[in-house]
């Protein structure tokens, strides 16, 4: 796939799973999806951090992605990122 010529749209990808050094299947899928989407979007990945270092660790592995922490059920923790996005990808049941 070639990179589009148009400006990248701001996209928020919300992970419902914990992310960090040790991730289960969903966390791994969000990581790999982010690796692809960063080439086509202005991507923000919202994670439930496993520990205090999780955001920085993922940010270093995904330099083209803005990684942020949020708290499940506390929508104020993600409100600003949601308002800045044109597209929000969120799992059902969150």
PDB file as gemmi writes it, atoms N, CA and C in Angstrom:
CRYST1    1.000    1.000    1.000  90.00  90.00  90.00 P 1                      
ATOM      1  N   UNK A   1       0.843  -1.183   0.000  1.00  0.00           N  
ATOM      2  CA  UNK A   1       0.000   0.000   0.000  1.00  0.00           C  
ATOM      3  C   UNK A   1       0.882   1.238   0.000  1.00  0.00           C  
ATOM      4  N   UNK A   2       0.512   2.174  -0.796  1.00  0.00           N  
ATOM      5  CA  UNK A   2       1.252   3.427  -0.817  1.00  0.00           C  
ATOM      6  C   UNK A   2       0.622   4.416   0.151  1.00  0.00           C  
ATOM      7  N   UNK A   3       1.454   5.304   0.631  1.00  0.00           N  
ATOM      8  CA  UNK A   3       0.977   6.313   1.571  1.00  0.00           C  
ATOM      9  C   UNK A   3       0.157   7.358   0.826  1.00  0.00           C  
ATOM     10  N   UNK A   4      -0.992   7.739   1.352  1.00  0.00           N  
ATOM     11  CA  UNK A   4      -1.840   8.716   0.672  1.00  0.00           C  
ATOM     12  C   UNK A   4      -1.200  10.101   0.662  1.00  0.00           C  
ATOM     13  N   UNK A   5      -1.561  10.898  -0.367  1.00  0.00           N  
ATOM     14  CA  UNK A   5      -1.038  12.255  -0.487  1.00  0.00           C  
ATOM     15  C   UNK A   5      -1.791  13.243   0.395  1.00  0.00           C  
ATOM     16  N   UNK A   6      -3.011  12.921   0.749  1.00  0.00           N  
ATOM     17  CA  UNK A   6      -3.822  13.835   1.555  1.00  0.00           C  
ATOM     18  C   UNK A   6      -3.338  13.836   3.007  1.00  0.00           C  
ATOM     19  N   UNK A   7      -3.680  14.892   3.751  1.00  0.00           N  
ATOM     20  CA  UNK A   7      -3.276  14.950   5.156  1.00  0.00           C  
ATOM     21  C   UNK A   7      -3.844  13.765   5.935  1.00  0.00           C  
ATOM     22  N   UNK A   8      -3.102  13.353   6.925  1.00  0.00           N  
ATOM     23  CA  UNK A   8      -3.545  12.231   7.754  1.00  0.00           C  
ATOM     24  C   UNK A   8      -4.669  12.669   8.686  1.00  0.00           C  
ATOM     25  N   UNK A   9      -5.703  11.860   8.762  1.00  0.00           N  
ATOM     26  CA  UNK A   9      -6.820  12.147   9.666  1.00  0.00           C  
ATOM     27  C   UNK A   9      -6.471  11.724  11.086  1.00  0.00           C  
ATOM     28  N   UNK A  10      -6.893  12.514  12.078  1.00  0.00           N  
ATOM     29  CA  UNK A  10      -6.660  12.125  13.467  1.00  0.00           C  
ATOM     30  C   UNK A  10      -7.584  10.972  13.863  1.00  0.00           C  
ATOM     31  N   UNK A  11      -6.971   9.888  14.303  1.00  0.00           N  
ATOM     32  CA  UNK A  11      -7.695   8.677  14.675  1.00  0.00           C  
ATOM     33  C   UNK A  11      -7.325   8.302  16.103  1.00  0.00           C  
ATOM     34  N   UNK A  12      -8.324   7.921  16.873  1.00  0.00           N  
ATOM     35  CA  UNK A  12      -8.124   7.436  18.237  1.00  0.00           C  
ATOM     36  C   UNK A  12      -8.452   5.955  18.251  1.00  0.00           C  
ATOM     37  N   UNK A  13      -7.484   5.141  18.640  1.00  0.00           N  
ATOM     38  CA  UNK A  13      -7.657   3.701  18.780  1.00  0.00           C  
ATOM     39  C   UNK A  13      -7.648   3.393  20.273  1.00  0.00           C  
ATOM     40  N   UNK A  14      -8.761   2.892  20.781  1.00  0.00           N  
ATOM     41  CA  UNK A  14      -8.896   2.637  22.215  1.00  0.00           C  
ATOM     42  C   UNK A  14      -8.751   1.143  22.478  1.00  0.00           C  
ATOM     43  N   UNK A  15      -7.743   0.794  23.254  1.00  0.00           N  
ATOM     44  CA  UNK A  15      -7.529  -0.594  23.648  1.00  0.00           C  
ATOM     45  C   UNK A  15      -8.329  -0.883  24.913  1.00  0.00           C  
ATOM     46  N   UNK A  16      -9.059  -1.986  24.911  1.00  0.00           N  
ATOM     47  CA  UNK A  16      -9.813  -2.366  26.107  1.00  0.00           C  
ATOM     48  C   UNK A  16      -8.985  -3.256  27.025  1.00  0.00           C  
ATOM     49  N   UNK A  17      -7.789  -3.623  26.567  1.00  0.00           N  
ATOM     50  CA  UNK A  17      -6.946  -4.542  27.321  1.00  0.00           C  
ATOM     51  C   UNK A  17      -5.749  -3.794  27.903  1.00  0.00           C  
ATOM     52  N   UNK A  18      -5.191  -4.347  28.943  1.00  0.00           N  
ATOM     53  CA  UNK A  18      -3.999  -3.788  29.572  1.00  0.00           C  
ATOM     54  C   UNK A  18      -2.832  -3.916  28.598  1.00  0.00           C  
ATOM     55  N   UNK A  19      -2.001  -2.885  28.542  1.00  0.00           N  
ATOM     56  CA  UNK A  19      -0.830  -2.900  27.666  1.00  0.00           C  
ATOM     57  C   UNK A  19       0.421  -2.631  28.487  1.00  0.00           C  
ATOM     58  N   UNK A  20       1.493  -3.246  28.072  1.00  0.00           N  
ATOM     59  CA  UNK A  20       2.763  -3.072  28.764  1.00  0.00           C  
ATOM     60  C   UNK A  20       3.745  -4.131  28.309  1.00  0.00           C  
ATOM     61  N   UNK A  21       4.666  -4.504  29.204  1.00  0.00           N  
ATOM     62  CA  UNK A  21       5.684  -5.497  28.858  1.00  0.00           C  
ATOM     63  C   UNK A  21       5.077  -6.855  28.525  1.00  0.00           C  
ATOM     64  N   UNK A  22       4.060  -7.232  29.271  1.00  0.00           N  
ATOM     65  CA  UNK A  22       3.410  -8.527  29.056  1.00  0.00           C  
ATOM     66  C   UNK A  22       1.975  -8.268  28.632  1.00  0.00           C  
ATOM     67  N   UNK A  23       1.674  -8.591  27.377  1.00  0.00           N  
ATOM     68  CA  UNK A  23       0.333  -8.336  26.851  1.00  0.00           C  
ATOM     69  C   UNK A  23      -0.298  -9.644  26.402  1.00  0.00           C  
ATOM     70  N   UNK A  24      -1.600  -9.731  26.586  1.00  0.00           N  
ATOM     71  CA  UNK A  24      -2.365 -10.864  26.071  1.00  0.00           C  
ATOM     72  C   UNK A  24      -2.704 -10.592  24.607  1.00  0.00           C  
ATOM     73  N   UNK A  25      -3.463 -11.477  24.010  1.00  0.00           N  
ATOM     74  CA  UNK A  25      -3.823 -11.365  22.598  1.00  0.00           C  
ATOM     75  C   UNK A  25      -4.366 -10.016  22.180  1.00  0.00           C  
ATOM     76  N   UNK A  26      -5.376  -9.458  22.893  1.00  0.00           N  
ATOM     77  CA  UNK A  26      -5.916  -8.158  22.468  1.00  0.00           C  
ATOM     78  C   UNK A  26      -4.870  -7.040  22.481  1.00  0.00           C  
ATOM     79  N   UNK A  27      -4.055  -6.970  23.515  1.00  0.00           N  
ATOM     80  CA  UNK A  27      -3.026  -5.934  23.582  1.00  0.00           C  
ATOM     81  C   UNK A  27      -2.032  -6.045  22.436  1.00  0.00           C  
ATOM     82  N   UNK A  28      -1.668  -7.276  22.106  1.00  0.00           N  
ATOM     83  CA  UNK A  28      -0.743  -7.512  20.993  1.00  0.00           C  
ATOM     84  C   UNK A  28      -1.382  -7.083  19.674  1.00  0.00           C  
ATOM     85  N   UNK A  29      -2.657  -7.377  19.503  1.00  0.00           N  
ATOM     86  CA  UNK A  29      -3.347  -6.976  18.265  1.00  0.00           C  
ATOM     87  C   UNK A  29      -3.399  -5.457  18.131  1.00  0.00           C  
ATOM     88  N   UNK A  30      -3.687  -4.741  19.225  1.00  0.00           N  
ATOM     89  CA  UNK A  30      -3.715  -3.276  19.164  1.00  0.00           C  
ATOM     90  C   UNK A  30      -2.330  -2.726  18.829  1.00  0.00           C  
ATOM     91  N   UNK A  31      -1.291  -3.339  19.375  1.00  0.00           N  
ATOM     92  CA  UNK A  31       0.073  -2.918  19.073  1.00  0.00           C  
ATOM     93  C   UNK A  31       0.346  -3.050  17.572  1.00  0.00           C  
ATOM     94  N   UNK A  32       0.038  -4.209  17.004  1.00  0.00           N  
ATOM     95  CA  UNK A  32       0.323  -4.431  15.583  1.00  0.00           C  
ATOM     96  C   UNK A  32      -0.589  -3.606  14.679  1.00  0.00           C  
ATOM     97  N   UNK A  33      -1.828  -3.416  15.068  1.00  0.00           N  
ATOM     98  CA  UNK A  33      -2.721  -2.545  14.305  1.00  0.00           C  
ATOM     99  C   UNK A  33      -2.175  -1.115  14.293  1.00  0.00           C  
ATOM    100  N   UNK A  34      -1.642  -0.673  15.411  1.00  0.00           N  
ATOM    101  CA  UNK A  34      -1.045   0.663  15.498  1.00  0.00           C  
ATOM    102  C   UNK A  34       0.158   0.796  14.576  1.00  0.00           C  
ATOM    103  N   UNK A  35       0.960  -0.251  14.489  1.00  0.00           N  
ATOM    104  CA  UNK A  35       2.135  -0.223  13.611  1.00  0.00           C  
ATOM    105  C   UNK A  35       1.736   0.034  12.161  1.00  0.00           C  
ATOM    106  N   UNK A  36       0.595  -0.491  11.747  1.00  0.00           N  
ATOM    107  CA  UNK A  36       0.127  -0.287  10.371  1.00  0.00           C  
ATOM    108  C   UNK A  36      -0.560   1.071  10.222  1.00  0.00           C  
ATOM    109  N   UNK A  37      -1.481   1.376  11.124  1.00  0.00           N  
ATOM    110  CA  UNK A  37      -2.274   2.607  11.008  1.00  0.00           C  
ATOM    111  C   UNK A  37      -1.432   3.877  11.093  1.00  0.00           C  
ATOM    112  N   UNK A  38      -0.287   3.832  11.782  1.00  0.00           N  
ATOM    113  CA  UNK A  38       0.537   5.035  11.926  1.00  0.00           C  
ATOM    114  C   UNK A  38       1.009   5.576  10.582  1.00  0.00           C  
ATOM    115  N   UNK A  39       1.060   4.735   9.570  1.00  0.00           N  
ATOM    116  CA  UNK A  39       1.510   5.176   8.247  1.00  0.00           C  
ATOM    117  C   UNK A  39       0.421   5.924   7.481  1.00  0.00           C  
ATOM    118  N   UNK A  40      -0.817   5.758   7.882  1.00  0.00           N  
ATOM    119  CA  UNK A  40      -1.951   6.302   7.133  1.00  0.00           C  
ATOM    120  C   UNK A  40      -2.790   7.302   7.917  1.00  0.00           C  
ATOM    121  N   UNK A  41      -2.550   7.402   9.217  1.00  0.00           N  
ATOM    122  CA  UNK A  41      -3.350   8.275  10.072  1.00  0.00           C  
ATOM    123  C   UNK A  41      -2.456   9.025  11.045  1.00  0.00           C  
ATOM    124  N   UNK A  42      -3.015  10.032  11.665  1.00  0.00           N  
ATOM    125  CA  UNK A  42      -2.392  10.699  12.804  1.00  0.00           C  
ATOM    126  C   UNK A  42      -2.970   9.973  14.022  1.00  0.00           C  
ATOM    127  N   UNK A  43      -2.301   8.904  14.444  1.00  0.00           N  
ATOM    128  CA  UNK A  43      -2.877   7.940  15.382  1.00  0.00           C  
ATOM    129  C   UNK A  43      -2.541   8.230  16.834  1.00  0.00           C  
ATOM    130  N   UNK A  44      -3.565   8.147  17.669  1.00  0.00           N  
ATOM    131  CA  UNK A  44      -3.404   8.126  19.118  1.00  0.00           C  
ATOM    132  C   UNK A  44      -3.892   6.770  19.595  1.00  0.00           C  
ATOM    133  N   UNK A  45      -3.051   6.067  20.334  1.00  0.00           N  
ATOM    134  CA  UNK A  45      -3.405   4.781  20.930  1.00  0.00           C  
ATOM    135  C   UNK A  45      -3.645   5.000  22.414  1.00  0.00           C  
ATOM    136  N   UNK A  46      -4.863   4.756  22.860  1.00  0.00           N  
ATOM    137  CA  UNK A  46      -5.211   4.897  24.274  1.00  0.00           C  
ATOM    138  C   UNK A  46      -5.162   3.520  24.919  1.00  0.00           C  
ATOM    139  N   UNK A  47      -4.367   3.410  25.983  1.00  0.00           N  
ATOM    140  CA  UNK A  47      -4.190   2.118  26.642  1.00  0.00           C  
ATOM    141  C   UNK A  47      -4.524   2.208  28.123  1.00  0.00           C  
ATOM    142  N   UNK A  48      -4.838   1.068  28.684  1.00  0.00           N  
ATOM    143  CA  UNK A  48      -4.911   0.914  30.132  1.00  0.00           C  
ATOM    144  C   UNK A  48      -3.520   0.416  30.517  1.00  0.00           C  
ATOM    145  N   UNK A  49      -2.690   1.265  31.114  1.00  0.00           N  
ATOM    146  CA  UNK A  49      -1.292   0.885  31.328  1.00  0.00           C  
ATOM    147  C   UNK A  49      -1.136  -0.207  32.384  1.00  0.00           C  
ATOM    148  N   UNK A  50      -0.225  -1.130  32.090  1.00  0.00           N  
ATOM    149  CA  UNK A  50       0.094  -2.217  33.005  1.00  0.00           C  
ATOM    150  C   UNK A  50       0.859  -1.683  34.218  1.00  0.00           C  
ATOM    151  N   UNK A  51       1.691  -0.666  33.985  1.00  0.00           N  
ATOM    152  CA  UNK A  51       2.492  -0.059  35.048  1.00  0.00           C  
ATOM    153  C   UNK A  51       2.870   1.359  34.619  1.00  0.00           C  
ATOM    154  N   UNK A  52       3.637   2.036  35.447  1.00  0.00           N  
ATOM    155  CA  UNK A  52       3.998   3.430  35.178  1.00  0.00           C  
ATOM    156  C   UNK A  52       4.870   3.600  33.931  1.00  0.00           C  
ATOM    157  N   UNK A  53       5.567   2.564  33.531  1.00  0.00           N  
ATOM    158  CA  UNK A  53       6.466   2.655  32.382  1.00  0.00           C  
ATOM    159  C   UNK A  53       5.807   2.243  31.066  1.00  0.00           C  
ATOM    160  N   UNK A  54       4.588   1.760  31.099  1.00  0.00           N  
ATOM    161  CA  UNK A  54       3.951   1.188  29.907  1.00  0.00           C  
ATOM    162  C   UNK A  54       3.810   2.194  28.768  1.00  0.00           C  
ATOM    163  N   UNK A  55       3.370   3.403  29.067  1.00  0.00           N  
ATOM    164  CA  UNK A  55       3.172   4.400  28.007  1.00  0.00           C  
ATOM    165  C   UNK A  55       4.506   4.729  27.340  1.00  0.00           C  
ATOM    166  N   UNK A  56       5.530   4.991  28.126  1.00  0.00           N  
ATOM    167  CA  UNK A  56       6.841   5.330  27.565  1.00  0.00           C  
ATOM    168  C   UNK A  56       7.424   4.162  26.768  1.00  0.00           C  
ATOM    169  N   UNK A  57       7.239   2.945  27.254  1.00  0.00           N  
ATOM    170  CA  UNK A  57       7.768   1.771  26.555  1.00  0.00           C  
ATOM    171  C   UNK A  57       7.090   1.593  25.201  1.00  0.00           C  
ATOM    172  N   UNK A  58       5.767   1.707  25.168  1.00  0.00           N  
ATOM    173  CA  UNK A  58       5.058   1.576  23.894  1.00  0.00           C  
ATOM    174  C   UNK A  58       5.372   2.742  22.968  1.00  0.00           C  
ATOM    175  N   UNK A  59       5.510   3.944  23.532  1.00  0.00           N  
ATOM    176  CA  UNK A  59       5.839   5.118  22.715  1.00  0.00           C  
ATOM    177  C   UNK A  59       7.175   4.920  22.018  1.00  0.00           C  
ATOM    178  N   UNK A  60       8.145   4.316  22.707  1.00  0.00           N  
ATOM    179  CA  UNK A  60       9.455   4.091  22.087  1.00  0.00           C  
ATOM    180  C   UNK A  60       9.387   3.031  20.986  1.00  0.00           C  
ATOM    181  N   UNK A  61       8.440   2.102  21.095  1.00  0.00           N  
ATOM    182  CA  UNK A  61       8.282   1.061  20.078  1.00  0.00           C  
ATOM    183  C   UNK A  61       7.406   1.517  18.912  1.00  0.00           C  
ATOM    184  N   UNK A  62       6.609   2.556  19.147  1.00  0.00           N  
ATOM    185  CA  UNK A  62       5.696   3.085  18.128  1.00  0.00           C  
ATOM    186  C   UNK A  62       5.947   4.585  17.958  1.00  0.00           C  
ATOM    187  N   UNK A  63       7.089   4.973  17.383  1.00  0.00           N  
ATOM    188  CA  UNK A  63       7.441   6.394  17.330  1.00  0.00           C  
ATOM    189  C   UNK A  63       6.480   7.268  16.530  1.00  0.00           C  
ATOM    190  N   UNK A  64       5.715   6.683  15.616  1.00  0.00           N  
ATOM    191  CA  UNK A  64       4.763   7.461  14.830  1.00  0.00           C  
ATOM    192  C   UNK A  64       3.379   7.534  15.436  1.00  0.00           C  
ATOM    193  N   UNK A  65       3.250   7.059  16.675  1.00  0.00           N  
ATOM    194  CA  UNK A  65       1.956   6.995  17.357  1.00  0.00           C  
ATOM    195  C   UNK A  65       2.042   7.787  18.650  1.00  0.00           C  
ATOM    196  N   UNK A  66       0.997   8.515  18.966  1.00  0.00           N  
ATOM    197  CA  UNK A  66       0.903   9.168  20.266  1.00  0.00           C  
ATOM    198  C   UNK A  66       0.223   8.176  21.211  1.00  0.00           C  
ATOM    199  N   UNK A  67       0.954   7.696  22.201  1.00  0.00           N  
ATOM    200  CA  UNK A  67       0.417   6.718  23.149  1.00  0.00           C  
ATOM    201  C   UNK A  67       0.002   7.454  24.415  1.00  0.00           C  
ATOM    202  N   UNK A  68      -1.206   7.168  24.881  1.00  0.00           N  
ATOM    203  CA  UNK A  68      -1.704   7.813  26.096  1.00  0.00           C  
ATOM    204  C   UNK A  68      -2.361   6.778  26.995  1.00  0.00           C  
ATOM    205  N   UNK A  69      -2.411   7.086  28.274  1.00  0.00           N  
ATOM    206  CA  UNK A  69      -3.084   6.225  29.249  1.00  0.00           C  
ATOM    207  C   UNK A  69      -4.490   6.740  29.499  1.00  0.00           C  
ATOM    208  N   UNK A  70      -5.388   5.815  29.783  1.00  0.00           N  
ATOM    209  CA  UNK A  70      -6.723   6.189  30.237  1.00  0.00           C  
ATOM    210  C   UNK A  70      -7.164   5.186  31.287  1.00  0.00           C  
ATOM    211  N   UNK A  71      -8.186   5.564  32.026  1.00  0.00           N  
ATOM    212  CA  UNK A  71      -8.739   4.697  33.057  1.00  0.00           C  
ATOM    213  C   UNK A  71     -10.120   4.251  32.618  1.00  0.00           C  
ATOM    214  N   UNK A  72     -10.319   2.950  32.571  1.00  0.00           N  
ATOM    215  CA  UNK A  72     -11.612   2.407  32.143  1.00  0.00           C  
ATOM    216  C   UNK A  72     -12.729   2.952  33.028  1.00  0.00           C  
ATOM    217  N   UNK A  73     -13.789   3.435  32.391  1.00  0.00           N  
ATOM    218  CA  UNK A  73     -14.944   3.962  33.117  1.00  0.00           C  
ATOM    219  C   UNK A  73     -14.812   5.422  33.515  1.00  0.00           C  
ATOM    220  N   UNK A  74     -13.624   6.000  33.392  1.00  0.00           N  
ATOM    221  CA  UNK A  74     -13.410   7.418  33.704  1.00  0.00           C  
ATOM    222  C   UNK A  74     -13.230   8.152  32.377  1.00  0.00           C  
ATOM    223  N   UNK A  75     -14.347   8.534  31.769  1.00  0.00           N  
ATOM    224  CA  UNK A  75     -14.319   9.075  30.419  1.00  0.00           C  
ATOM    225  C   UNK A  75     -13.626  10.418  30.328  1.00  0.00           C  
ATOM    226  N   UNK A  76     -13.516  11.137  31.432  1.00  0.00           N  
ATOM    227  CA  UNK A  76     -12.751  12.388  31.392  1.00  0.00           C  
ATOM    228  C   UNK A  76     -11.284  12.128  31.058  1.00  0.00           C  
ATOM    229  N   UNK A  77     -10.798  10.929  31.352  1.00  0.00           N  
ATOM    230  CA  UNK A  77      -9.395  10.614  31.077  1.00  0.00           C  
ATOM    231  C   UNK A  77      -9.114  10.456  29.582  1.00  0.00           C  
ATOM    232  N   UNK A  78     -10.158  10.365  28.773  1.00  0.00           N  
ATOM    233  CA  UNK A  78      -9.985  10.166  27.335  1.00  0.00           C  
ATOM    234  C   UNK A  78     -10.736  11.215  26.505  1.00  0.00           C  
ATOM    235  N   UNK A  79     -11.451  12.085  27.181  1.00  0.00           N  
ATOM    236  CA  UNK A  79     -12.329  13.053  26.519  1.00  0.00           C  
ATOM    237  C   UNK A  79     -11.582  13.945  25.526  1.00  0.00           C  
ATOM    238  N   UNK A  80     -10.458  14.499  25.919  1.00  0.00           N  
ATOM    239  CA  UNK A  80      -9.717  15.422  25.054  1.00  0.00           C  
ATOM    240  C   UNK A  80      -9.246  14.724  23.776  1.00  0.00           C  
ATOM    241  N   UNK A  81      -8.746  13.513  23.900  1.00  0.00           N  
ATOM    242  CA  UNK A  81      -8.297  12.767  22.721  1.00  0.00           C  
ATOM    243  C   UNK A  81      -9.474  12.443  21.807  1.00  0.00           C  
ATOM    244  N   UNK A  82     -10.607  12.114  22.390  1.00  0.00           N  
ATOM    245  CA  UNK A  82     -11.800  11.808  21.588  1.00  0.00           C  
ATOM    246  C   UNK A  82     -12.280  13.042  20.832  1.00  0.00           C  
ATOM    247  N   UNK A  83     -12.269  14.185  21.487  1.00  0.00           N  
ATOM    248  CA  UNK A  83     -12.722  15.418  20.844  1.00  0.00           C  
ATOM    249  C   UNK A  83     -11.794  15.848  19.714  1.00  0.00           C  
ATOM    250  N   UNK A  84     -10.520  15.490  19.794  1.00  0.00           N  
ATOM    251  CA  UNK A  84      -9.545  15.878  18.775  1.00  0.00           C  
ATOM    252  C   UNK A  84      -9.520  14.919  17.585  1.00  0.00           C  
ATOM    253  N   UNK A  85     -10.274  13.837  17.653  1.00  0.00           N  
ATOM    254  CA  UNK A  85     -10.234  12.800  16.618  1.00  0.00           C  
ATOM    255  C   UNK A  85     -11.414  12.901  15.661  1.00  0.00           C  
ATOM    256  N   UNK A  86     -11.151  12.588  14.395  1.00  0.00           N  
ATOM    257  CA  UNK A  86     -12.221  12.486  13.403  1.00  0.00           C  
ATOM    258  C   UNK A  86     -12.809  11.082  13.393  1.00  0.00           C  
ATOM    259  N   UNK A  87     -11.984  10.107  13.742  1.00  0.00           N  
ATOM    260  CA  UNK A  87     -12.397   8.704  13.762  1.00  0.00           C  
ATOM    261  C   UNK A  87     -11.988   8.110  15.103  1.00  0.00           C  
ATOM    262  N   UNK A  88     -12.891   7.343  15.715  1.00  0.00           N  
ATOM    263  CA  UNK A  88     -12.590   6.641  16.962  1.00  0.00           C  
ATOM    264  C   UNK A  88     -12.874   5.164  16.734  1.00  0.00           C  
ATOM    265  N   UNK A  89     -11.865   4.339  16.990  1.00  0.00           N  
ATOM    266  CA  UNK A  89     -12.016   2.890  16.886  1.00  0.00           C  
ATOM    267  C   UNK A  89     -12.054   2.359  18.309  1.00  0.00           C  
ATOM    268  N   UNK A  90     -13.190   1.785  18.664  1.00  0.00           N  
ATOM    269  CA  UNK A  90     -13.393   1.341  20.040  1.00  0.00           C  
ATOM    270  C   UNK A  90     -14.028  -0.045  20.024  1.00  0.00           C  
ATOM    271  N   UNK A  91     -13.579  -0.937  20.911  1.00  0.00           N  
ATOM    272  CA  UNK A  91     -14.189  -2.263  20.953  1.00  0.00           C  
ATOM    273  C   UNK A  91     -15.595  -2.198  21.532  1.00  0.00           C  
ATOM    274  N   UNK A  92     -16.424  -3.124  21.117  1.00  0.00           N  
ATOM    275  CA  UNK A  92     -17.775  -3.168  21.682  1.00  0.00           C  
ATOM    276  C   UNK A  92     -17.690  -3.593  23.145  1.00  0.00           C  
ATOM    277  N   UNK A  93     -18.633  -3.140  23.919  1.00  0.00           N  
ATOM    278  CA  UNK A  93     -18.693  -3.523  25.319  1.00  0.00           C  
ATOM    279  C   UNK A  93     -17.798  -2.724  26.241  1.00  0.00           C  
ATOM    280  N   UNK A  94     -17.145  -1.688  25.735  1.00  0.00           N  
ATOM    281  CA  UNK A  94     -16.244  -0.913  26.588  1.00  0.00           C  
ATOM    282  C   UNK A  94     -17.001   0.080  27.413  1.00  0.00           C  
TER     283      UNK A  94                                                      
END                                                                             
